[in-house]
Amino acid sequence: MTTPSRCCEKRRRWLADVGAAPPTWHTGGVGRAAALVFGLMVALPSSVSAQDCNQECPEDARDDEGCCPDIDTLMGRCRPDALDACVAAGDALEAHERWREALDMFTRACSSGGAAGCRRAGVVLLRPHPGVRPRPREAMSMFRAACDARLGQGCFDAGRMFERGVAGPRDSDRAHEMYEQACTYDFAPACTRLGRQLAGSDVTSDRRRAASLLTRGCRGGDGIACTTLGTMHAEGRGVARDQAQAQRLFDRGCDRGDPAACVALARALLAGDSPDAPRARRLLRTACDADDLPACNDLGLLLEEADDASAALPLFRRACEGNVTVACTNLGRIAEHAERYDEARRIYQRACAARDPEACTQLGGLLEFGRGGARDEAAAARHYRQGCEAADLLGCVNLAILYEDGRGVERDYAQALRMSQRACAGGEMLGCNNLGLLHERGHGVERDLAQAARFFQRACEGELSLGCVNLGVRLLEGRGGVRQNTRQAVTLFQRACEAEEMYGCTRLGLLHRDGTGVRLDERRARRLFEQACEGGDLRGCNSLGHALQSGMGGAADPEAGAALFERACTAGLAEACTSLGVATLTGRGCARHPGRARAYFQQACQRGDLLACNNLGSLYETGNGARPNPREAVRLYGVACEGGEPRGCFNLARAHEAALLGGAPNPGAARGLFQRACEMGYQAACQRGAASE
């Protein structure tokens, strides 16, 4: 290839000798465009710029030594018998924003029968440029002239003008005629456009013709046609369902420059029996580099799944800045995982305002737990509802929990049930799991342990490890029509723990602590509690707190145990508030304070922990940390007993036996309650009931 400096020297020599007059022109071939011949005279410059010297040009426009001619040389080559040179000169002038001169070159080519010149003149006339005002009607004439000369792209451009009503009223019939003509002249995008219009039809013959048109467009080099045809094969619309053929077409579409094809192929590769993540990443990178911003988001997700959040971050940011709202939500999630909660809140607020339902739900989570700002459960409920109503099922799940607990909204078990049913029916397994809990507790529905177990099994089969853990608990207890199966329960806990469901580790630790279904091993139990707590399971922290208080499986550290109770209680675990209440009542690991213990029990009872309701009843019965209130004590024992807490039934039986509320003792009622507590597995009640007979 000749160097630019050598090419520039050749041009300098040529300029010294040039003196040719402009060529003469005739108006044959395309009469409709003849009125646009301006015959502009262009003065040749006397100097050479670096830009001219380095000008790019097609290979067939170079001279024998490989040099790109300058604009003036190209213009000098423009003659009635060299119309391609006129168009090349017009393109070069257009690149230098010399619009009037470019238009002159194109119209000269057009007036002598050059279809490409007609079309290029039409393109210039459609938009305002310095020295050239838009003239849509003349542009339409130019496109029609190109079409009459069998240039498919000219027919296509005319069709678009008819379709959009640019040079007159919209005329879809004329537009369709132009597209048909363009396709006949082998302009692939026209075949694609016609095919895409028919592809969504419910009429079989339309879909078959769509496939034929798209095949023609794809073979003609239009990537979008390949992509659309690939989608039809993937879905079996108008053609036989054929995933392999779909992938081949997506591959072809991607090679021909359609980013959507690269994305479709990437998704197909990830969904197959043998996912090819490396190739999928390469394809998404190609699409992202072509400014397909949703592809940038998808690539970010793949990188995040591969534990490369640092590489995912700029991709999410780029897509978010390009108004791909879901990318903003992903950006917020990375900030949340990095515990930059204030930043996460701001990002989620923006994405939620842009109506991304997942962002609304995630923002609700930060508000519920006071991360990145003040705790606001009422605002959390509003955002969960916003997410739920926009089809984010996790929002429905979280809103159901607030309705059940009465936090941020008035307690409403019926609403909790409806929200959970909606989530479960939509395939959100957490909703199915929570339906199991509602049936287990009798909240919004009649208490039914067997039905609860069925919901837990459904969630477990849906690959929700938490559902497997809850099913294991029911199998371990073997109550309410559920057959006891300790071995299966152990298996479920082990699998869940291995799948990093930390509650499974907690439950497995409890089995090792008690030697139930496994070898008694207090050290292993403590390690499992530590693993669960470090993994974020508050119940694991609560169990570890008890191990530290008692010295089970290692050194005792009552203060550290009480600190874990407080941490889990503050984070919202009701049973940890109960544990903290007991520690505060007894002064183990913290200062003894019965009044504070009462407050902790009350907090836990309001959140649904039945043992806390029983303990609070005991304080009201004895007047420890509260004024004696036998009526309130009996009410709380009743709440605990009705909810399935055997100690509540036991204490309620004592109240009847001792006539705590005055009047005569009621030994019959007492025996029935002792029996009920005994059936729940509370041995002290079995003994007391036998003694009272």
C-alpha positions as CSV (number, residue, x, y, z in Angstrom):
1,M,0.0,0.0,0.0
2,T,1.3,3.4,-0.9
3,T,2.0,5.7,2.0
4,P,-0.2,8.9,2.5
5,S,2.8,11.2,1.9
6,R,3.5,9.6,-1.4
7,C,-0.2,9.9,-2.4
8,C,-0.2,13.6,-1.4
9,E,2.9,14.3,-3.5
10,K,1.2,12.7,-6.5
11,R,-1.8,15.0,-5.9
12,R,0.3,18.1,-5.7
13,R,1.9,17.3,-9.0
14,W,-1.6,16.7,-10.5
15,L,-2.9,20.0,-9.1
16,A,-0.1,21.9,-10.9
17,D,-1.2,20.5,-14.2
18,V,-5.0,20.4,-13.8
19,G,-7.1,22.7,-16.0
20,A,-9.8,20.5,-17.3
21,A,-13.3,22.0,-18.0
22,P,-16.3,20.4,-16.4
23,P,-17.9,17.6,-18.4
24,T,-21.1,18.2,-20.4
25,W,-24.3,16.4,-19.3
26,H,-27.4,15.1,-20.9
27,T,-30.7,14.3,-19.2
28,G,-31.5,10.8,-20.5
29,G,-32.6,7.8,-18.6
30,V,-34.4,9.2,-15.5
31,G,-36.6,12.1,-16.7
32,R,-38.5,12.4,-13.4
33,A,-35.3,13.6,-11.7
34,A,-34.0,15.9,-14.5
35,A,-35.4,19.0,-12.9
36,L,-33.0,18.5,-10.0
37,V,-29.8,19.0,-12.1
38,F,-28.2,22.0,-10.6
39,G,-25.0,22.1,-12.6
40,L,-22.9,23.5,-9.8
41,M,-19.4,24.6,-10.7
42,V,-16.9,23.5,-8.1
43,A,-13.6,25.3,-7.7
44,L,-10.6,23.1,-7.2
45,P,-8.5,23.9,-4.1
46,S,-4.9,24.8,-4.5
47,S,-3.6,23.1,-1.4
48,V,-3.8,19.6,0.1
49,S,-4.9,18.9,3.6
50,A,-3.8,16.0,5.8
51,Q,-7.4,14.9,6.0
52,D,-7.6,14.6,2.2
53,C,-4.3,12.7,2.1
54,N,-5.5,10.1,4.6
55,Q,-9.0,9.9,3.1
56,E,-10.4,6.3,3.0
57,C,-11.9,5.0,-0.2
58,P,-13.1,1.7,-1.7
59,E,-10.4,-0.5,-3.2
60,D,-11.9,-0.1,-6.7
61,A,-11.6,3.7,-6.4
62,R,-7.8,3.6,-5.8
63,D,-5.3,4.2,-8.5
64,D,-2.7,1.8,-9.8
65,E,-0.3,2.6,-7.0
66,G,-3.0,2.1,-4.3
67,C,-3.6,5.7,-3.5
68,C,-7.0,7.1,-2.6
69,P,-7.9,10.0,-4.9
70,D,-8.9,13.2,-3.4
71,I,-12.4,14.6,-3.7
72,D,-11.6,16.8,-6.7
73,T,-10.1,13.8,-8.6
74,L,-13.3,11.9,-7.9
75,M,-15.3,14.8,-9.2
76,G,-13.2,15.1,-12.3
77,R,-13.9,11.4,-13.0
78,C,-17.7,12.0,-12.9
79,R,-18.9,11.7,-16.5
80,P,-22.1,10.5,-18.1
81,D,-20.3,7.2,-18.9
82,A,-18.9,6.9,-15.4
83,L,-21.9,7.3,-13.1
84,D,-20.4,5.3,-10.2
85,A,-17.6,7.9,-10.0
86,C,-20.3,10.6,-9.6
87,V,-21.8,8.7,-6.7
88,A,-18.4,8.1,-5.2
89,A,-17.6,11.8,-5.5
90,G,-21.0,12.6,-3.8
91,D,-20.3,10.3,-1.0
92,A,-16.9,11.9,-0.4
93,L,-18.4,15.4,-0.4
94,E,-21.1,14.3,2.0
95,A,-18.5,12.9,4.3
96,H,-16.9,16.4,4.3
97,E,-20.3,18.0,4.9
98,R,-20.3,19.7,1.5
99,W,-23.9,19.0,1.0
100,R,-24.9,21.1,-2.0
101,E,-22.0,19.8,-4.0
102,A,-22.8,16.2,-2.9
103,L,-26.4,16.7,-4.0
104,D,-25.2,18.0,-7.4
105,M,-23.0,14.9,-7.9
106,F,-25.9,12.5,-7.0
107,T,-28.5,14.4,-9.2
108,R,-26.0,14.4,-12.2
109,A,-25.7,10.6,-11.8
110,C,-29.5,10.3,-11.5
111,S,-30.2,12.4,-14.6
112,S,-28.1,10.1,-16.7
113,G,-29.9,7.0,-15.5
114,G,-27.9,6.1,-12.4
115,A,-30.3,4.6,-9.9
116,A,-27.8,4.8,-7.0
117,G,-27.5,8.5,-7.6
118,C,-31.3,9.0,-7.5
119,R,-31.5,7.2,-4.2
120,R,-28.5,9.0,-2.7
121,A,-30.0,12.4,-3.8
122,G,-33.3,11.4,-2.1
123,V,-31.5,10.6,1.2
124,V,-29.9,14.1,1.1
125,L,-33.2,15.8,0.4
126,L,-35.0,14.2,3.3
127,R,-33.1,16.0,6.0
128,P,-32.0,19.6,6.6
129,H,-28.3,20.3,5.8
130,P,-26.3,23.5,5.5
131,G,-27.2,24.9,2.1
132,V,-29.8,22.2,1.5
133,R,-33.4,22.5,2.8
134,P,-35.5,19.3,3.2
135,R,-37.7,18.7,0.2
136,P,-39.7,15.4,0.9
137,R,-41.7,15.4,-2.3
138,E,-38.5,15.7,-4.4
139,A,-37.0,13.0,-2.2
140,M,-39.9,10.7,-3.0
141,S,-39.5,11.4,-6.7
142,M,-35.9,10.4,-6.4
143,F,-36.7,7.2,-4.6
144,R,-39.4,6.3,-7.1
145,A,-37.0,7.0,-9.9
146,A,-34.4,4.6,-8.3
147,C,-37.2,2.0,-7.9
148,D,-38.2,2.4,-11.5
149,A,-34.6,1.7,-12.4
150,R,-35.0,-1.6,-10.5
151,L,-33.0,-0.5,-7.4
152,G,-34.7,-2.3,-4.6
153,Q,-33.4,0.0,-1.9
154,G,-35.1,2.9,-3.7
155,C,-38.4,1.0,-3.6
156,F,-37.9,0.3,0.1
157,D,-37.2,4.0,0.9
158,A,-40.3,5.1,-1.0
159,G,-42.3,2.5,0.9
160,R,-41.1,3.9,4.2
161,M,-42.1,7.3,3.2
162,F,-45.6,6.1,2.3
163,E,-45.8,4.2,5.5
164,R,-44.8,7.2,7.7
165,G,-46.7,9.8,5.6
166,V,-43.5,11.9,5.1
167,A,-44.4,13.4,1.7
168,G,-48.2,13.2,2.0
169,P,-50.9,11.2,3.8
170,R,-49.9,7.8,5.1
171,D,-50.7,5.0,2.7
172,S,-50.0,1.5,4.0
173,D,-51.3,-0.1,0.7
174,R,-48.8,1.9,-1.4
175,A,-46.1,1.2,1.2
176,H,-46.8,-2.5,1.0
177,E,-46.6,-2.4,-2.8
178,M,-43.2,-0.7,-2.6
179,Y,-41.9,-3.3,-0.1
180,E,-43.1,-6.1,-2.4
181,Q,-41.4,-4.5,-5.4
182,A,-38.2,-4.0,-3.3
183,C,-38.2,-7.7,-2.3
184,T,-38.7,-8.7,-5.9
185,Y,-35.6,-6.7,-6.8
186,D,-33.7,-8.8,-4.1
187,F,-33.4,-6.0,-1.5
188,A,-33.3,-8.3,1.6
189,P,-34.5,-5.8,4.3
190,A,-37.7,-5.4,2.3
191,C,-38.3,-9.2,2.3
192,T,-37.5,-9.1,6.1
193,R,-40.0,-6.3,6.7
194,L,-42.8,-8.1,4.9
195,G,-42.0,-11.3,6.6
196,R,-41.9,-9.8,10.1
197,Q,-45.3,-8.2,9.4
198,L,-46.8,-11.6,8.7
199,A,-44.8,-13.6,11.3
200,G,-47.2,-12.8,14.2
201,S,-50.4,-13.7,12.2
202,D,-52.7,-16.4,13.5
203,V,-53.4,-17.4,9.9
204,T,-51.3,-20.5,8.9
205,S,-50.8,-19.4,5.3
206,D,-49.5,-16.0,6.5
207,R,-47.0,-17.6,8.7
208,R,-45.8,-19.9,5.9
209,R,-45.3,-16.9,3.6
210,A,-43.5,-15.1,6.4
211,A,-41.1,-18.0,6.6
212,S,-40.6,-17.9,2.9
213,L,-39.9,-14.1,2.9
214,L,-37.6,-14.3,5.9
215,T,-35.7,-17.1,4.3
216,R,-35.2,-14.9,1.2
217,G,-34.1,-12.0,3.4
218,C,-31.7,-14.2,5.4
219,R,-30.1,-15.6,2.2
220,G,-29.8,-12.0,1.0
221,G,-27.7,-11.1,3.9
222,D,-30.1,-9.5,6.3
223,G,-29.3,-10.5,9.9
224,I,-32.7,-9.5,11.3
225,A,-34.4,-11.9,8.9
226,C,-32.2,-14.7,10.1
227,T,-33.0,-13.8,13.7
228,T,-36.8,-13.7,13.1
229,L,-36.8,-16.9,11.2
230,G,-34.7,-18.5,14.0
231,T,-37.3,-17.4,16.5
232,M,-40.1,-19.0,14.4
233,H,-38.1,-22.3,14.4
234,A,-37.6,-22.1,18.1
235,E,-41.3,-21.6,18.7
236,G,-42.6,-23.7,15.9
237,R,-44.6,-20.9,14.2
238,G,-45.2,-21.4,10.5
239,V,-42.3,-23.9,10.4
240,A,-41.4,-27.1,12.2
241,R,-40.1,-26.6,15.7
242,D,-36.3,-27.1,15.4
243,Q,-34.0,-25.8,18.1
244,A,-30.8,-26.8,16.2
245,Q,-32.0,-24.9,13.1
246,A,-33.0,-22.0,15.2
247,Q,-29.5,-21.8,16.7
248,R,-27.9,-22.0,13.2
249,L,-30.1,-19.1,12.1
250,F,-29.2,-17.1,15.2
251,D,-25.6,-17.8,14.5
252,R,-26.0,-16.5,10.9
253,G,-27.9,-13.5,12.1
254,C,-25.2,-12.6,14.6
255,D,-22.5,-13.0,11.9
256,R,-24.5,-10.6,9.7
257,G,-24.5,-7.9,12.3
258,D,-27.8,-8.3,14.2
259,P,-27.0,-8.0,18.0
260,A,-30.4,-9.5,18.8
261,A,-29.3,-12.7,17.1
262,C,-26.2,-12.8,19.3
263,V,-28.4,-12.4,22.4
264,A,-30.8,-15.1,21.2
265,L,-28.1,-17.6,20.5
266,A,-26.4,-16.9,23.8
267,R,-29.7,-17.6,25.7
268,A,-30.2,-20.7,23.7
269,L,-26.7,-21.9,24.6
270,L,-27.3,-21.3,28.2
271,A,-30.7,-23.0,28.2
272,G,-29.5,-26.2,26.6
273,D,-28.6,-29.5,28.3
274,S,-24.9,-28.6,28.1
275,P,-24.7,-24.9,28.7
276,D,-21.8,-23.1,27.0
277,A,-21.3,-20.1,29.2
278,P,-17.9,-19.1,27.7
279,R,-19.4,-18.8,24.1
280,A,-22.5,-17.2,25.5
281,R,-20.4,-14.5,27.1
282,R,-18.5,-13.9,23.8
283,L,-21.8,-13.5,22.0
284,L,-23.2,-11.1,24.6
285,R,-19.9,-9.2,24.4
286,T,-20.4,-8.9,20.6
287,A,-23.9,-7.6,21.1
288,C,-22.9,-5.2,23.9
289,D,-20.1,-3.8,21.8
290,A,-22.7,-3.2,19.1
291,D,-24.6,-1.0,21.6
292,D,-27.3,-3.5,22.5
293,L,-27.6,-2.4,26.1
294,P,-29.9,-5.2,27.3
295,A,-27.1,-7.5,26.1
296,C,-24.6,-5.6,28.3
297,N,-27.0,-6.3,31.2
298,D,-27.2,-10.0,30.4
299,L,-23.4,-10.2,30.1
300,G,-23.2,-8.5,33.5
301,L,-25.5,-11.2,35.0
302,L,-23.3,-14.0,33.6
303,L,-20.2,-12.4,35.0
304,E,-21.8,-11.8,38.4
305,E,-22.9,-15.5,38.5
306,A,-19.2,-16.4,37.8
307,D,-18.3,-14.3,40.9
308,D,-16.8,-11.5,38.9
309,A,-18.9,-8.6,40.2
310,S,-16.1,-6.1,39.4
311,A,-16.4,-6.9,35.7
312,A,-20.2,-6.9,35.9
313,L,-20.4,-3.5,37.5
314,P,-19.4,-1.3,34.5
315,L,-21.7,-3.3,32.3
316,F,-24.7,-2.7,34.6
317,R,-23.7,0.9,34.9
318,R,-23.5,1.4,31.1
319,A,-26.9,-0.3,30.6
320,C,-28.5,1.7,33.4
321,E,-27.2,5.0,32.0
322,G,-28.8,3.9,28.7
323,N,-32.2,3.5,30.5
324,V,-32.2,-0.2,30.8
325,T,-34.1,-0.1,34.1
326,V,-33.4,-3.7,35.1
327,A,-29.7,-3.0,34.9
328,C,-30.2,-0.2,37.4
329,T,-31.8,-2.8,39.7
330,N,-28.8,-5.1,39.2
331,L,-26.5,-2.2,40.0
332,G,-28.4,-1.6,43.2
333,R,-28.1,-5.3,44.1
334,I,-24.3,-5.2,43.8
335,A,-24.3,-2.1,46.0
336,E,-26.5,-3.8,48.5
337,H,-24.3,-7.0,48.6
338,A,-21.3,-4.7,49.2
339,E,-23.3,-3.2,52.2
340,R,-23.4,0.2,50.5
341,Y,-27.0,0.5,51.5
342,D,-27.5,4.2,51.1
343,E,-26.2,3.9,47.5
344,A,-28.5,0.9,46.9
345,R,-31.5,2.8,48.2
346,R,-30.9,5.6,45.7
347,I,-30.5,3.3,42.8
348,Y,-33.5,1.2,43.7
349,Q,-35.6,4.4,44.1
350,R,-34.7,5.5,40.6
351,A,-35.4,2.1,39.1
352,C,-38.7,1.7,41.1
353,A,-39.8,5.2,39.9
354,A,-39.1,3.9,36.3
355,R,-41.5,1.0,37.1
356,D,-39.1,-1.9,37.6
357,P,-41.1,-4.1,40.0
358,E,-38.0,-5.9,41.3
359,A,-36.5,-2.6,42.3
360,C,-39.6,-1.7,44.3
361,T,-39.4,-5.0,46.2
362,Q,-35.7,-4.6,46.9
363,L,-36.2,-1.1,48.1
364,G,-39.0,-2.4,50.4
365,G,-36.5,-4.8,51.9
366,L,-34.0,-2.0,52.7
367,L,-36.8,0.0,54.3
368,E,-38.2,-2.9,56.3
369,F,-34.9,-3.6,57.9
370,G,-33.6,-0.1,58.2
371,R,-30.6,-0.5,55.9
372,G,-29.2,2.7,54.4
373,G,-31.6,4.9,56.4
374,A,-34.4,4.8,58.9
375,R,-36.6,1.7,59.3
376,D,-40.0,2.3,57.8
377,E,-42.2,-0.8,57.6
378,A,-45.2,1.2,56.3
379,A,-43.1,2.4,53.4
380,A,-41.7,-1.1,52.9
381,A,-45.3,-2.4,52.7
382,R,-46.1,0.2,50.0
383,H,-43.1,-0.7,47.9
384,Y,-43.8,-4.5,48.3
385,R,-47.4,-3.8,47.1
386,Q,-46.1,-1.8,44.2
387,G,-43.8,-4.7,43.2
388,C,-46.5,-7.3,43.7
389,E,-49.1,-5.5,41.6
390,A,-46.5,-5.2,38.8
391,A,-46.0,-9.0,38.9
392,D,-42.9,-9.3,41.1
393,L,-44.0,-12.3,43.1
394,L,-41.3,-11.8,45.8
395,G,-43.0,-8.5,46.6
396,C,-46.3,-10.5,47.2
397,V,-44.4,-12.9,49.5
398,N,-42.9,-10.1,51.5
399,L,-46.1,-8.2,51.8
400,A,-47.8,-11.4,53.0
401,I,-45.3,-11.6,55.8
402,L,-46.0,-8.1,56.9
403,Y,-49.8,-8.8,56.8
404,E,-49.2,-11.9,59.0
405,D,-47.0,-10.0,61.5
406,G,-49.0,-6.8,61.4
407,R,-46.0,-4.7,60.7
408,G,-46.4,-1.6,58.6
409,V,-50.0,-2.7,57.9
410,E,-52.8,-3.8,60.0
411,R,-52.6,-7.5,60.7
412,D,-54.7,-9.4,58.2
413,Y,-54.3,-13.1,57.9
414,A,-56.8,-13.3,55.0
415,Q,-54.6,-10.9,53.0
416,A,-51.5,-12.8,54.0
417,L,-53.1,-16.0,52.6
418,R,-54.2,-14.3,49.4
419,M,-50.8,-12.8,48.7
420,S,-49.1,-16.1,49.4
421,Q,-51.5,-18.0,47.1
422,R,-50.9,-15.5,44.3
423,A,-47.1,-16.0,44.7
424,C,-47.3,-19.8,44.8
425,A,-49.7,-20.0,41.8
426,G,-47.2,-17.8,39.9
427,G,-44.4,-20.2,40.5
428,E,-42.7,-18.4,43.4
429,M,-41.8,-21.3,45.7
430,L,-41.4,-19.0,48.7
431,G,-45.1,-18.3,48.4
432,C,-45.8,-22.1,48.5
433,N,-43.5,-22.4,51.5
434,N,-45.3,-19.6,53.3
435,L,-48.7,-21.1,52.5
436,G,-47.4,-24.1,54.4
437,L,-46.5,-21.9,57.4
438,L,-50.0,-20.3,57.3
439,H,-51.7,-23.7,57.3
440,E,-49.4,-24.9,60.1
441,R,-50.3,-21.8,62.2
442,G,-53.9,-21.7,61.3
443,H,-53.6,-18.1,60.1
444,G,-56.3,-17.1,57.6
445,V,-57.2,-20.8,57.2
446,E,-58.1,-23.8,59.4
447,R,-55.0,-25.3,61.0
448,D,-53.9,-28.3,58.9
449,L,-50.5,-29.8,59.4
450,A,-50.9,-32.4,56.6
451,Q,-51.8,-29.6,54.1
452,A,-48.9,-27.6,55.4
453,A,-46.5,-30.5,54.7
454,R,-47.9,-30.8,51.1
455,F,-47.1,-27.1,50.5
456,F,-43.6,-27.6,51.9
457,Q,-43.1,-30.6,49.7
458,R,-44.3,-28.6,46.7
459,A,-41.7,-25.9,47.5
460,C,-39.0,-28.5,48.0
461,E,-39.8,-30.1,44.7
462,G,-39.6,-26.6,43.2
463,E,-35.9,-26.6,44.4
464,L,-36.5,-24.2,47.3
465,S,-34.2,-25.6,50.0
466,L,-36.1,-23.8,52.7
467,G,-39.2,-25.7,51.8
468,C,-37.1,-28.9,52.1
469,V,-36.1,-27.9,55.6
470,N,-39.6,-27.1,56.7
471,L,-40.8,-30.5,55.3
472,G,-38.0,-32.1,57.2
473,V,-39.2,-30.5,60.4
474,R,-42.8,-31.9,59.8
475,L,-41.3,-35.3,59.1
476,L,-39.2,-35.1,62.2
477,E,-42.2,-34.3,64.4
478,G,-44.7,-36.7,62.7
479,R,-47.8,-34.8,63.8
480,G,-51.1,-33.9,62.3
481,G,-51.4,-36.8,59.9
482,V,-47.8,-36.5,58.7
483,R,-46.0,-39.9,59.2
484,Q,-42.8,-39.5,61.1
485,N,-39.7,-40.2,59.1
486,T,-36.5,-39.1,60.9
487,R,-34.1,-40.6,58.3
488,Q,-35.7,-38.6,55.5
489,A,-35.7,-35.5,57.7
490,V,-32.0,-35.8,58.3
491,T,-31.4,-36.2,54.5
492,L,-33.4,-33.1,53.8
493,F,-31.5,-31.1,56.3
494,Q,-28.2,-32.3,55.0
495,R,-29.0,-31.5,51.4
496,A,-30.3,-28.1,52.3
497,C,-27.2,-27.3,54.3
498,E,-25.0,-28.4,51.4
499,A,-27.0,-26.2,49.1
500,E,-26.2,-23.3,51.4
501,E,-29.6,-22.9,52.9
502,M,-28.4,-22.0,56.3
503,Y,-31.6,-23.0,58.2
504,G,-30.8,-26.5,57.1
505,C,-27.5,-26.3,58.8
506,T,-29.2,-25.0,62.0
507,R,-31.7,-27.9,62.0
508,L,-28.9,-30.4,61.3
509,G,-27.0,-28.9,64.3
510,L,-30.1,-29.3,66.5
511,L,-30.2,-33.0,65.6
512,H,-26.5,-33.5,66.5
513,R,-27.0,-31.5,69.7
514,D,-29.8,-33.9,70.7
515,G,-28.6,-37.1,69.0
516,T,-31.8,-37.4,67.1
517,G,-31.4,-39.6,63.9
518,V,-27.6,-38.9,64.0
519,R,-24.7,-39.4,66.3
520,L,-24.8,-37.0,69.3
521,D,-22.0,-34.6,68.7
522,E,-22.2,-31.3,70.5
523,R,-19.0,-30.0,68.8
524,R,-20.3,-30.6,65.4
525,A,-23.6,-29.1,66.4
526,R,-21.8,-25.9,67.5
527,R,-19.8,-25.8,64.3
528,L,-23.1,-26.1,62.3
529,F,-24.6,-23.3,64.3
530,E,-21.6,-21.1,63.7
531,Q,-21.8,-21.9,59.9
532,A,-25.5,-21.0,59.8
533,C,-25.0,-17.8,61.8
534,E,-22.1,-16.7,59.6
535,G,-24.2,-17.5,56.6
536,G,-27.0,-15.1,57.8
537,D,-29.5,-17.5,59.4
538,L,-30.7,-15.7,62.5
539,R,-32.0,-19.0,64.0
540,G,-28.5,-20.3,63.8
541,C,-27.3,-17.2,65.7
542,N,-30.0,-17.9,68.3
543,S,-28.9,-21.5,68.7
544,L,-25.3,-20.6,68.8
545,G,-26.1,-18.1,71.5
546,H,-27.6,-20.9,73.6
547,A,-24.5,-23.0,73.0
548,L,-22.3,-20.1,74.2
549,Q,-24.4,-19.5,77.2
550,S,-24.3,-23.1,78.3
551,G,-20.8,-24.1,77.1
552,M,-22.2,-26.8,74.8
553,G,-19.5,-28.1,72.4
554,G,-16.9,-25.6,73.5
555,A,-16.0,-22.9,76.0
556,A,-18.9,-21.0,77.6
557,D,-19.2,-17.3,76.9
558,P,-22.6,-16.1,78.3
559,E,-21.9,-12.5,77.3
560,A,-21.2,-13.4,73.7
561,G,-24.4,-15.6,73.7
562,A,-26.5,-12.7,75.0
563,A,-25.0,-10.4,72.3
564,L,-26.1,-12.9,69.6
565,F,-29.6,-13.0,71.1
566,E,-29.7,-9.2,70.9
567,R,-28.3,-9.1,67.3
568,A,-30.9,-11.6,66.1
569,C,-33.7,-9.9,68.0
570,T,-32.9,-6.5,66.6
571,A,-32.8,-8.1,63.1
572,G,-36.4,-9.3,63.6
573,L,-36.2,-12.9,64.9
574,A,-38.9,-13.2,67.4
575,E,-37.5,-16.3,69.1
576,A,-34.2,-14.5,69.7
577,C,-36.2,-11.8,71.5
578,T,-37.6,-14.6,73.7
579,S,-34.0,-15.9,74.3
580,L,-32.9,-12.4,75.2
581,G,-35.9,-12.0,77.5
582,V,-34.9,-15.2,79.4
583,A,-31.2,-14.1,79.6
584,T,-32.3,-10.7,80.9
585,L,-34.8,-12.2,83.4
586,T,-32.1,-14.5,84.8
587,G,-29.1,-12.1,84.4
588,R,-27.1,-14.6,82.3
589,G,-24.7,-12.8,80.1
590,C,-26.3,-9.4,80.8
591,A,-27.7,-7.4,83.7
592,R,-30.8,-8.9,85.3
593,H,-33.8,-6.7,84.6
594,P,-37.3,-8.3,84.7
595,G,-38.9,-5.2,83.3
596,R,-36.8,-5.4,80.2
597,A,-37.4,-9.1,80.0
598,R,-41.1,-8.4,79.9
599,A,-40.6,-5.9,77.0
600,Y,-38.6,-8.5,75.1
601,F,-41.3,-11.2,75.7
602,Q,-44.0,-8.8,74.6
603,Q,-42.1,-7.9,71.4
604,A,-41.6,-11.6,70.6
605,C,-45.2,-12.5,71.4
606,Q,-46.5,-9.7,69.1
607,R,-44.3,-11.1,66.3
608,G,-45.9,-14.5,66.8
609,D,-43.5,-16.4,69.1
610,L,-45.8,-18.5,71.2
611,L,-43.2,-19.4,73.9
612,A,-42.8,-15.7,74.5
613,C,-46.6,-15.3,75.0
614,N,-46.4,-18.2,77.5
615,N,-43.4,-16.6,79.3
616,L,-45.1,-13.2,79.4
617,G,-48.1,-14.8,80.9
618,S,-45.9,-16.2,83.7
619,L,-44.6,-12.7,84.5
620,Y,-48.2,-11.4,84.7
621,E,-49.1,-14.4,86.9
622,T,-46.2,-14.0,89.3
623,G,-45.9,-10.2,89.2
624,N,-42.3,-10.4,88.2
625,G,-41.3,-7.4,86.1
626,A,-45.0,-6.4,85.8
627,R,-48.0,-5.8,88.0
628,P,-49.8,-9.1,88.8
629,N,-52.6,-9.6,86.2
630,P,-54.1,-13.1,86.4
631,R,-56.6,-12.3,83.6
632,E,-53.9,-11.2,81.2
633,A,-51.8,-14.3,82.2
634,V,-54.7,-16.6,81.4
635,R,-55.3,-14.9,78.1
636,L,-51.6,-15.2,77.1
637,Y,-51.6,-18.9,78.1
638,G,-54.6,-19.4,75.9
639,V,-52.9,-17.6,72.9
640,A,-49.9,-19.9,73.3
641,C,-51.9,-23.0,73.7
642,E,-54.2,-22.3,70.7
643,G,-51.1,-21.7,68.6
644,G,-49.6,-25.1,69.5
645,E,-47.2,-24.2,72.3
646,P,-47.5,-27.1,74.8
647,R,-46.3,-25.0,77.8
648,G,-49.1,-22.6,77.2
649,C,-51.6,-25.5,77.4
650,F,-49.8,-26.8,80.5
651,N,-50.0,-23.4,82.3
652,L,-53.6,-22.9,81.2
653,A,-54.4,-26.3,82.8
654,R,-52.8,-25.2,86.0
655,A,-54.8,-22.0,85.9
656,H,-58.1,-24.1,85.7
657,E,-56.8,-26.4,88.4
658,A,-55.9,-23.6,90.8
659,A,-58.9,-21.4,89.9
660,L,-56.5,-18.6,89.0
661,L,-59.4,-16.3,88.0
662,G,-61.4,-17.1,91.1
663,G,-64.4,-19.4,91.5
664,A,-64.2,-23.2,91.8
665,P,-61.4,-25.2,90.3
666,N,-62.2,-27.0,87.0
667,P,-60.3,-30.3,87.1
668,G,-62.0,-31.6,84.0
669,A,-60.8,-28.7,81.9
670,A,-57.4,-29.0,83.4
671,R,-57.2,-32.7,82.5
672,G,-58.1,-32.0,78.9
673,L,-55.4,-29.3,78.6
674,F,-52.8,-31.6,80.3
675,Q,-53.7,-34.3,77.8
676,R,-53.4,-31.8,74.9
677,A,-50.0,-30.7,76.0
678,C,-48.9,-34.3,76.5
679,E,-49.9,-35.1,72.9
680,M,-47.7,-32.2,71.8
681,G,-44.8,-34.0,73.4
682,Y,-44.5,-32.1,76.7
683,Q,-43.6,-34.8,79.2
684,A,-44.3,-32.7,82.3
685,A,-47.9,-32.5,81.2
686,C,-48.1,-36.2,80.7
687,Q,-47.0,-36.8,84.3
688,R,-49.2,-34.1,85.7
689,G,-52.2,-35.4,83.8
690,A,-51.6,-38.9,85.0
691,A,-51.3,-37.7,88.6
692,S,-54.6,-35.8,88.4
693,E,-56.7,-38.9,87.3
